[in-house]
Amino acid sequence: MAAGNSRRTVALRSVQALSPTVKGFEWECVDGEPLSYVAGQWLNFDVPTSQGVIRRAYSIASAPLSDRQTIFETAITRIDQGAIASQALHALTPGARLEIDGPHGFFTREQAAHLPALFVATGTGLCPLRAMLEEELRDPGGPHLSLLFGCRTEADILWKAQLQDWAATHARFSLHVTLSRPSETWRGLAGYVQQHLAGLIDPEQRPQVYVCGLTKMVGEVRQTLKQNLGYDRRSIHSERYD
């Protein structure tokens, strides 16, 4: 397990809109030293705002890169009511510098990378799962991996093109997107992720489940898995971000 707690300065390399409310940020450690982390871990960011420096934790959204070990990504939702740190981050432009510490966390695949997995996420809960998938899909072999991602509308599907490309080019990966506010032309799943768990889990070969999102969703997914699908809690791995 990569360990951290070291303070670093990072510079913003680029920003891209991932949805109407979410931006993707690419960062680089300015000291030129690698950021040693495991896919699924998170970092603390010290965000300067009009009310002083506010510390916020964000999952790393990219897998460790062997050729660019100083570079990593995050994705952050802009919340207009009260969450001034998210507003300050969305206002940043390339070249901006922030202090971070980490990595932190144990929400990783280190002990179960040889086992099939179902990843379940809503919103930016996709970040650590994207990092895990990106890392594992570098290897064409290995167990089957599925992603069940929930969001409101088609415009809110984060990294849509990349996820679809992975599903098209990797036989061991399947993608399932469910929308809570689908349009009339949407042909995919509809409703909340909790409603689709049973249809994606083979009762004979239950995958390890990795779930990340808001507390309410995570709790309901865990309850459904244990009470309705007979899961042992040791096969359910979760992280909440609210």
Order of alpha helices (4+ residues) and beta strands (2+ residues): beta-beta-beta-beta-beta-alpha-beta-beta-alpha-beta-alpha-beta-beta-alpha-beta-alpha-beta
